[in-house]
Amino acid sequence: MKWADVDKQALRERMWDELEERGVARFPFPPHGRIPNFAGAEAAAERLADTPEWAAADAVKANPDAPQLPVRRRALRVEKTAYMAVPRLRDERCFLELDPARIDDTDAAATISSADDYAERVGPEALPAIDLVVSGSVAVTETGARVGKGEGYSDLEFALLREIGLVDDDTTTATTVHEIQVVDEPVEVDPHDVPMDLVLTPERTIRTTAGVKPSGIDWGGLSEERIEEIPVLARLASRPTDSE
């Protein structure tokens, strides 16, 4: 799937401005430069919880941003194990495992400020197969093309899990957003971009015509500097090839 080109950064800036100007943005402020929190995040999480994909999921990988806090809390409350990536994948043990069986305060454990106090840090190989991946978005189309804040870590986390066989084409991907974050303009989809199968707003549940999910890490699209600054990537990149 390939869309006509659009300036993604211009789209981000416009969306951040609109969320702020229309009074939709919620703490933390300003919404600019981040996955923006929005009024109705809890209602969007409730819509996700009403899907069969949510009901079938035991292991949920979720982004740590504020608008998806209701998703993470709900997951722990119904005894789903939740995983969040360590910021910028900066550690070899680059995921936080939140096991509700070991947590006495699920509300606090789901917050990014307290998650480390309740979670176990684990390497990617310690994760089970992931049933549901929840991502934050700045903007998203009804066909599942997602625009994040521009750093690429969400897509890289999926690619890493795909590389070691923990997600595949059938793994459900979902995002919760405000209705005004759903745009109808064409957005370019690069090979490393992860399409969304479900888009949940406070008003509706959108099942998309999502494209093919990345088959693994796009090594050619990563600089040597980025590989070196992410320990797990550096380790995987040094694996012997079949010809060695």
Phi and psi in degrees as GROMACS dihedral restraints (atoms count N, CA, C in turn):
[ dihedral_restraints ]
;  ai    aj    ak    al  type     phi  dphi    fc
    3     4     5     6     1  -133.9    20    10
    4     5     6     7     1   128.5    20    10
    6     7     8     9     1  -105.9    20    10
    7     8     9    10     1   158.2    20    10
    9    10    11    12     1   -61.1    20    10
   10    11    12    13     1   154.1    20    10
   12    13    14    15     1   -71.2    20    10
   13    14    15    16     1   144.7    20    10
   15    16    17    18     1  -145.1    20    10
   16    17    18    19     1   147.3    20    10
   18    19    20    21     1   -73.9    20    10
   19    20    21    22     1   102.9    20    10
   21    22    23    24     1   -63.4    20    10
   22    23    24    25     1   -37.2    20    10
   24    25    26    27     1   -68.1    20    10
   25    26    27    28     1   -37.5    20    10
   27    28    29    30     1   -63.5    20    10
   28    29    30    31     1   -37.7    20    10
   30    31    32    33     1   -65.2    20    10
   31    32    33    34     1   -42.4    20    10
   33    34    35    36     1   -59.3    20    10
   34    35    36    37     1   -49.5    20    10
   36    37    38    39     1   -61.2    20    10
   37    38    39    40     1   -42.4    20    10
   39    40    41    42     1   -63.5    20    10
   40    41    42    43     1   -41.0    20    10
   42    43    44    45     1   -67.8    20    10
   43    44    45    46     1   -44.5    20    10
   45    46    47    48     1   -58.8    20    10
   46    47    48    49     1   -44.3    20    10
   48    49    50    51     1   -61.5    20    10
   49    50    51    52     1   -44.4    20    10
   51    52    53    54     1   -66.6    20    10
   52    53    54    55     1   -41.7    20    10
   54    55    56    57     1   -60.4    20    10
   55    56    57    58     1   -40.3    20    10
   57    58    59    60     1   -71.9    20    10
   58    59    60    61     1   -47.0    20    10
   60    61    62    63     1   -67.2    20    10
   61    62    63    64     1   -31.1    20    10
   63    64    65    66     1   -91.6    20    10
   64    65    66    67     1     5.4    20    10
   66    67    68    69     1    71.1    20    10
   67    68    69    70     1    21.4    20    10
   69    70    71    72     1   -89.7    20    10
   70    71    72    73     1   -29.3    20    10
   72    73    74    75     1   -64.8    20    10
   73    74    75    76     1   146.3    20    10
   75    76    77    78     1  -127.2    20    10
   76    77    78    79     1   166.8    20    10
   78    79    80    81     1   -51.9    20    10
   79    80    81    82     1   138.7    20    10
   81    82    83    84     1   -86.0    20    10
   82    83    84    85     1   149.6    20    10
   84    85    86    87     1  -109.4    20    10
   85    86    87    88     1   154.6    20    10
   87    88    89    90     1   -73.8    20    10
   88    89    90    91     1   165.5    20    10
   90    91    92    93     1   -69.8    20    10
   91    92    93    94     1   -18.4    20    10
   93    94    95    96     1   -63.2    20    10
   94    95    96    97     1   139.6    20    10
   96    97    98    99     1    80.4    20    10
   97    98    99   100     1     9.0    20    10
   99   100   101   102     1  -142.5    20    10
  100   101   102   103     1   170.9    20    10
  102   103   104   105     1   -72.7    20    10
  103   104   105   106     1   112.4    20    10
  105   106   107   108     1   -77.1    20    10
  106   107   108   109     1   135.4    20    10
  108   109   110   111     1   -76.4    20    10
  109   110   111   112     1   154.7    20    10
  111   112   113   114     1  -148.5    20    10
  112   113   114   115     1   154.2    20    10
  114   115   116   117     1   -64.1    20    10
  115   116   117   118     1   129.9    20    10
  117   118   119   120     1    97.8    20    10
  118   119   120   121     1     9.3    20    10
  120   121   122   123     1   -60.3    20    10
  121   122   123   124     1   -36.9    20    10
  123   124   125   126     1   -65.5    20    10
  124   125   126   127     1   -41.3    20    10
  126   127   128   129     1   -65.0    20    10
  127   128   129   130     1   -38.4    20    10
  129   130   131   132     1   -64.8    20    10
  130   131   132   133     1   -39.1    20    10
  132   133   134   135     1   -64.0    20    10
  133   134   135   136     1   -37.1    20    10
  135   136   137   138     1   -63.7    20    10
  136   137   138   139     1   -38.2    20    10
  138   139   140   141     1   -63.8    20    10
  139   140   141   142     1   -42.1    20    10
  141   142   143   144     1   -60.3    20    10
  142   143   144   145     1   -42.4    20    10
  144   145   146   147     1   -66.4    20    10
  145   146   147   148     1   -16.9    20    10
  147   148   149   150     1   -87.6    20    10
  148   149   150   151     1    -2.4    20    10
  150   151   152   153     1   -87.2    20    10
  151   152   153   154     1   151.8    20    10
  153   154   155   156     1   -65.5    20    10
  154   155   156   157     1   -27.7    20    10
  156   157   158   159     1   -64.3    20    10
  157   158   159   160     1   -39.6    20    10
  159   160   161   162     1   -66.3    20    10
  160   161   162   163     1   -45.4    20    10
  162   163   164   165     1   -59.8    20    10
  163   164   165   166     1   -34.1    20    10
  165   166   167   168     1   -83.6    20    10
  166   167   168   169     1   -11.7    20    10
  168   169   170   171     1   -84.4    20    10
  169   170   171   172     1   133.5    20    10
  171   172   173   174     1  -103.7    20    10
  172   173   174   175     1   -39.2    20    10
  174   175   176   177     1  -114.5    20    10
  175   176   177   178     1   121.7    20    10
  177   178   179   180     1  -119.0    20    10
  178   179   180   181     1   126.6    20    10
  180   181   182   183     1  -100.6    20    10
  181   182   183   184     1   121.6    20    10
  183   184   185   186     1  -128.5    20    10
  184   185   186   187     1   149.0    20    10
  186   187   188   189     1   -72.3    20    10
  187   188   189   190     1   156.8    20    10
  189   190   191   192     1   -89.5    20    10
  190   191   192   193     1     5.9    20    10
  192   193   194   195     1   -76.1    20    10
  193   194   195   196     1   160.8    20    10
  195   196   197   198     1   -58.0    20    10
  196   197   198   199     1   -42.2    20    10
  198   199   200   201     1   -66.1    20    10
  199   200   201   202     1   -19.8    20    10
  201   202   203   204     1   -98.2    20    10
  202   203   204   205     1     8.2    20    10
  204   205   206   207     1   -57.3    20    10
  205   206   207   208     1   -43.1    20    10
  207   208   209   210     1   -60.5    20    10
  208   209   210   211     1   -32.2    20    10
  210   211   212   213     1   -67.1    20    10
  211   212   213   214     1   -46.2    20    10
  213   214   215   216     1   -65.1    20    10
  214   215   216   217     1   -42.3    20    10
  216   217   218   219     1   -63.0    20    10
  217   218   219   220     1   -43.3    20    10
  219   220   221   222     1   -63.3    20    10
  220   221   222   223     1   -40.1    20    10
  222   223   224   225     1   -59.1    20    10
  223   224   225   226     1   -47.8    20    10
  225   226   227   228     1   -67.8    20    10
  226   227   228   229     1   -36.3    20    10
  228   229   230   231     1   -65.1    20    10
  229   230   231   232     1   -30.0    20    10
  231   232   233   234     1  -102.5    20    10
  232   233   234   235     1    20.9    20    10
  234   235   236   237     1    65.3    20    10
  235   236   237   238     1    37.5    20    10
  237   238   239   240     1   -94.5    20    10
  238   239   240   241     1   139.3    20    10
  240   241   242   243     1   -78.7    20    10
  241   242   243   244     1   129.0    20    10
  243   244   245   246     1  -111.4    20    10
  244   245   246   247     1   142.4    20    10
  246   247   248   249     1  -124.5    20    10
  247   248   249   250     1   134.3    20    10
  249   250   251   252     1  -125.8    20    10
  250   251   252   253     1   144.1    20    10
  252   253   254   255     1   -77.9    20    10
  253   254   255   256     1   144.9    20    10
  255   256   257   258     1   -65.1    20    10
  256   257   258   259     1   137.1    20    10
  258   259   260   261     1   -48.8    20    10
  259   260   261   262     1   128.3    20    10
  261   262   263   264     1    61.4    20    10
  262   263   264   265     1    17.3    20    10
  264   265   266   267     1    50.4    20    10
  265   266   267   268     1    39.5    20    10
  267   268   269   270     1   -79.5    20    10
  268   269   270   271     1    -9.2    20    10
  270   271   272   273     1  -115.7    20    10
  271   272   273   274     1   154.1    20    10
  273   274   275   276     1   -60.2    20    10
  274   275   276   277     1   -43.3    20    10
  276   277   278   279     1   -86.7    20    10
  277   278   279   280     1    85.9    20    10
  279   280   281   282     1  -100.1    20    10
  280   281   282   283     1    14.7    20    10
  282   283   284   285     1  -129.1    20    10
  283   284   285   286     1   144.9    20    10
  285   286   287   288     1   -97.7    20    10
  286   287   288   289     1   120.8    20    10
  288   289   290   291     1   -97.9    20    10
  289   290   291   292     1   117.8    20    10
  291   292   293   294     1  -106.8    20    10
  292   293   294   295     1   100.4    20    10
  294   295   296   297     1   -98.1    20    10
  295   296   297   298     1   111.8    20    10
  297   298   299   300     1   -60.1    20    10
  298   299   300   301     1   -22.4    20    10
  300   301   302   303     1   -68.3    20    10
  301   302   303   304     1   -18.6    20    10
  303   304   305   306     1  -110.3    20    10
  304   305   306   307     1     9.7    20    10
  306   307   308   309     1  -118.3    20    10
  307   308   309   310     1   129.8    20    10
  309   310   311   312     1   -99.2    20    10
  310   311   312   313     1    -8.3    20    10
  312   313   314   315     1  -138.6    20    10
  313   314   315   316     1    85.6    20    10
  315   316   317   318     1   -66.9    20    10
  316   317   318   319     1   -31.0    20    10
  318   319   320   321     1   -63.1    20    10
  319   320   321   322     1   -45.6    20    10
  321   322   323   324     1   -70.4    20    10
  322   323   324   325     1   -40.3    20    10
  324   325   326   327     1   -61.9    20    10
  325   326   327   328     1   -28.4    20    10
  327   328   329   330     1   -78.2    20    10
  328   329   330   331     1   -11.7    20    10
  330   331   332   333     1   -83.2    20    10
  331   332   333   334     1   147.1    20    10
  333   334   335   336     1   -67.0    20    10
  334   335   336   337     1   -27.7    20    10
  336   337   338   339     1   -73.0    20    10
  337   338   339   340     1   -26.2    20    10
  339   340   341   342     1  -115.6    20    10
  340   341   342   343     1    -7.5    20    10
  342   343   344   345     1   -55.2    20    10
  343   344   345   346     1   -40.2    20    10
  345   346   347   348     1   -62.7    20    10
  346   347   348   349     1   -25.6    20    10
  348   349   350   351     1   -73.4    20    10
  349   350   351   352     1   -21.5    20    10
  351   352   353   354     1  -113.2    20    10
  352   353   354   355     1   -18.9    20    10
  354   355   356   357     1   -91.8    20    10
  355   356   357   358     1   160.3    20    10
  357   358   359   360     1  -104.1    20    10
  358   359   360   361     1   130.8    20    10
  360   361   362   363     1   -80.6    20    10
  361   362   363   364     1   127.1    20    10
  363   364   365   366     1  -133.7    20    10
  364   365   366   367     1   153.1    20    10
  366   367   368   369     1   -77.9    20    10
  367   368   369   370     1   162.1    20    10
  369   370   371   372     1   -59.9    20    10
  370   371   372   373     1   -32.3    20    10
  372   373   374   375     1   -68.3    20    10
  373   374   375   376     1   -15.0    20    10
  375   376   377   378     1   -85.6    20    10
  376   377   378   379     1    -8.3    20    10
  378   379   380   381     1   -77.4    20    10
  379   380   381   382     1   151.3    20    10
  381   382   383   384     1   -81.0    20    10
  382   383   384   385     1   179.0    20    10
  384   385   386   387     1   -60.0    20    10
  385   386   387   388     1   134.5    20    10
  387   388   389   390     1   -91.7    20    10
  388   389   390   391     1   129.9    20    10
  390   391   392   393     1   -90.0    20    10
  391   392   393   394     1   -30.0    20    10
  393   394   395   396     1  -147.0    20    10
  394   395   396   397     1   130.4    20    10
  396   397   398   399     1  -112.6    20    10
  397   398   399   400     1   121.6    20    10
  399   400   401   402     1  -109.6    20    10
  400   401   402   403     1   126.1    20    10
  402   403   404   405     1  -119.6    20    10
  403   404   405   406     1   151.0    20    10
  405   406   407   408     1   -89.0    20    10
  406   407   408   409     1   155.4    20    10
  408   409   410   411     1  -139.1    20    10
  409   410   411   412     1   150.9    20    10
  411   412   413   414     1   -89.0    20    10
  412   413   414   415     1   -40.5    20    10
  414   415   416   417     1  -150.1    20    10
  415   416   417   418     1   158.0    20    10
  417   418   419   420     1  -154.1    20    10
  418   419   420   421     1   149.4    20    10
  420   421   422   423     1   -98.1    20    10
  421   422   423   424     1   164.5    20    10
  423   424   425   426     1   -68.0    20    10
  424   425   426   427     1   -14.9    20    10
  426   427   428   429     1   -94.1    20    10
  427   428   429   430     1     3.2    20    10
  429   430   431   432     1    97.6    20    10
  430   431   432   433     1     2.3    20    10
  432   433   434   435     1   -75.0    20    10
  433   434   435   436     1   123.5    20    10
  435   436   437   438     1  -108.9    20    10
  436   437   438   439     1   140.2    20    10
  438   439   440   441     1  -117.4    20    10
  439   440   441   442     1   116.1    20    10
  441   442   443   444     1   -90.7    20    10
  442   443   444   445     1  -160.0    20    10
  444   445   446   447     1   -83.8    20    10
  445   446   447   448     1    -2.7    20    10
  447   448   449   450     1   108.0    20    10
  448   449   450   451     1    -1.4    20    10
  450   451   452   453     1   -91.4    20    10
  451   452   453   454     1   -19.9    20    10
  453   454   455   456     1    83.6    20    10
  454   455   456   457     1     6.2    20    10
  456   457   458   459     1   -71.7    20    10
  457   458   459   460     1   -35.0    20    10
  459   460   461   462     1   -60.8    20    10
  460   461   462   463     1   -46.7    20    10
  462   463   464   465     1   -64.7    20    10
  463   464   465   466     1   -38.7    20    10
  465   466   467   468     1   -66.2    20    10
  466   467   468   469     1   -38.1    20    10
  468   469   470   471     1   -62.6    20    10
  469   470   471   472     1   -43.0    20    10
  471   472   473   474     1   -62.5    20    10
  472   473   474   475     1   -45.2    20    10
  474   475   476   477     1   -60.6    20    10
  475   476   477   478     1   -39.2    20    10
  477   478   479   480     1   -62.5    20    10
  478   479   480   481     1   -46.3    20    10
  480   481   482   483     1   -65.5    20    10
  481   482   483   484     1   -35.2    20    10
  483   484   485   486     1   -66.8    20    10
  484   485   486   487     1   -38.5    20    10
  486   487   488   489     1   -58.6    20    10
  487   488   489   490     1   -34.2    20    10
  489   490   491   492     1  -106.5    20    10
  490   491   492   493     1    13.4    20    10
  492   493   494   495     1    83.1    20    10
  493   494   495   496     1    21.5    20    10
  495   496   497   498     1   -98.1    20    10
  496   497   498   499     1   -13.1    20    10
  498   499   500   501     1  -136.1    20    10
  499   500   501   502     1   160.6    20    10
  501   502   503   504     1  -151.2    20    10
  502   503   504   505     1  -167.4    20    10
  504   505   506   507     1   -63.1    20    10
  505   506   507   508     1   -24.7    20    10
  507   508   509   510     1   -89.5    20    10
  508   509   510   511     1    -5.8    20    10
  510   511   512   513     1   -70.2    20    10
  511   512   513   514     1   124.4    20    10
  513   514   515   516     1   -71.4    20    10
  514   515   516   517     1   132.7    20    10
  516   517   518   519     1  -115.5    20    10
  517   518   519   520     1   137.7    20    10
  519   520   521   522     1  -143.6    20    10
  520   521   522   523     1   153.9    20    10
  522   523   524   525     1  -139.4    20    10
  523   524   525   526     1   143.9    20    10
  525   526   527   528     1  -109.6    20    10
  526   527   528   529     1   129.4    20    10
  528   529   530   531     1  -145.9    20    10
  529   530   531   532     1   166.5    20    10
  531   532   533   534     1   -77.3    20    10
  532   533   534   535     1   154.3    20    10
  534   535   536   537     1   -56.3    20    10
  535   536   537   538     1   -36.0    20    10
  537   538   539   540     1   -74.0    20    10
  538   539   540   541     1    -9.2    20    10
  540   541   542   543     1   -82.5    20    10
  541   542   543   544     1    -9.1    20    10
  543   544   545   546     1   -87.0    20    10
  544   545   546   547     1   113.3    20    10
  546   547   548   549     1  -110.2    20    10
  547   548   549   550     1   154.4    20    10
  549   550   551   552     1  -107.8    20    10
  550   551   552   553     1     6.0    20    10
  552   553   554   555     1   -85.3    20    10
  553   554   555   556     1   154.7    20    10
  555   556   557   558     1   -69.0    20    10
  556   557   558   559     1   138.3    20    10
  558   559   560   561     1  -125.0    20    10
  559   560   561   562     1   130.5    20    10
  561   562   563   564     1   -68.5    20    10
  562   563   564   565     1   135.0    20    10
  564   565   566   567     1  -111.2    20    10
  565   566   567   568     1   117.1    20    10
  567   568   569   570     1   -87.9    20    10
  568   569   570   571     1   161.8    20    10
  570   571   572   573     1   -58.1    20    10
  571   572   573   574     1   -29.1    20    10
  573   574   575   576     1   -87.7    20    10
  574   575   576   577     1    -5.7    20    10
  576   577   578   579     1   -74.2    20    10
  577   578   579   580     1   134.9    20    10
  579   580   581   582     1   -94.3    20    10
  580   581   582   583     1   117.3    20    10
  582   583   584   585     1   -75.5    20    10
  583   584   585   586     1   153.6    20    10
  585   586   587   588     1   -96.4    20    10
  586   587   588   589     1   131.3    20    10
  588   589   590   591     1   -81.6    20    10
  589   590   591   592     1   -33.9    20    10
  591   592   593   594     1  -126.9    20    10
  592   593   594   595     1   134.7    20    10
  594   595   596   597     1  -121.8    20    10
  595   596   597   598     1   119.1    20    10
  597   598   599   600     1  -113.4    20    10
  598   599   600   601     1   123.5    20    10
  600   601   602   603     1  -116.1    20    10
  601   602   603   604     1   170.4    20    10
  603   604   605   606     1   -60.3    20    10
  604   605   606   607     1   -23.0    20    10
  606   607   608   609     1   -97.8    20    10
  607   608   609   610     1   -26.8    20    10
  609   610   611   612     1  -157.0    20    10
  610   611   612   613     1   162.6    20    10
  612   613   614   615     1  -111.5    20    10
  613   614   615   616     1   121.1    20    10
  615   616   617   618     1  -110.0    20    10
  616   617   618   619     1   121.3    20    10
  618   619   620   621     1   -97.6    20    10
  619   620   621   622     1   119.8    20    10
  621   622   623   624     1   -92.4    20    10
  622   623   624   625     1   175.0    20    10
  624   625   626   627     1  -103.7    20    10
  625   626   627   628     1    55.5    20    10
  627   628   629   630     1   -59.6    20    10
  628   629   630   631     1   147.1    20    10
  630   631   632   633     1   -80.9    20    10
  631   632   633   634     1  -171.9    20    10
  633   634   635   636     1   -70.3    20    10
  634   635   636   637     1   138.4    20    10
  636   637   638   639     1   -81.1    20    10
  637   638   639   640     1   151.3    20    10
  639   640   641   642     1   -56.4    20    10
  640   641   642   643     1   142.9    20    10
  642   643   644   645     1   -85.4    20    10
  643   644   645   646     1    -5.9    20    10
  645   646   647   648     1   162.0    20    10
  646   647   648   649     1  -161.2    20    10
  648   649   650   651     1   -76.1    20    10
  649   650   651   652     1   130.4    20    10
  651   652   653   654     1   -85.1    20    10
  652   653   654   655     1    83.1    20    10
  654   655   656   657     1   -60.1    20    10
  655   656   657   658     1   -35.4    20    10
  657   658   659   660     1   -67.3    20    10
  658   659   660   661     1   -19.8    20    10
  660   661   662   663     1   -92.3    20    10
  661   662   663   664     1     1.8    20    10
  663   664   665   666     1  -108.7    20    10
  664   665   666   667     1   135.0    20    10
  666   667   668   669     1   -75.4    20    10
  667   668   669   670     1   158.0    20    10
  669   670   671   672     1   -59.3    20    10
  670   671   672   673     1   -36.7    20    10
  672   673   674   675     1   -63.5    20    10
  673   674   675   676     1   -41.3    20    10
  675   676   677   678     1   -69.7    20    10
  676   677   678   679     1   -38.9    20    10
  678   679   680   681     1   -62.3    20    10
  679   680   681   682     1   -42.7    20    10
  681   682   683   684     1   -68.8    20    10
  682   683   684   685     1   -29.1    20    10
  684   685   686   687     1   -84.7    20    10
  685   686   687   688     1    -7.2    20    10
  687   688   689   690     1  -114.7    20    10
  688   689   690   691     1   103.2    20    10
  690   691   692   693     1   -53.5    20    10
  691   692   693   694     1   -42.6    20    10
  693   694   695   696     1   -67.6    20    10
  694   695   696   697     1   -33.1    20    10
  696   697   698   699     1   -68.9    20    10
  697   698   699   700     1   -41.4    20    10
  699   700   701   702     1   -60.0    20    10
  700   701   702   703     1   -39.5    20    10
  702   703   704   705     1   -67.2    20    10
  703   704   705   706     1   -46.0    20    10
  705   706   707   708     1   -66.8    20    10
  706   707   708   709     1   -35.8    20    10
  708   709   710   711     1   -65.9    20    10
  709   710   711   712     1   -24.1    20    10
  711   712   713   714     1   -89.6    20    10
  712   713   714   715     1     2.6    20    10
  714   715   716   717     1   -62.6    20    10
  715   716   717   718     1   141.7    20    10
  717   718   719   720     1   -62.6    20    10
  718   719   720   721     1   143.7    20    10
  720   721   722   723     1   -87.7    20    10
  721   722   723   724     1   169.3    20    10
  723   724   725   726     1   -61.7    20    10
  724   725   726   727     1   -25.2    20    10
  726   727   728   729     1   -84.9    20    10
  727   728   729   730     1    -7.5    20    10
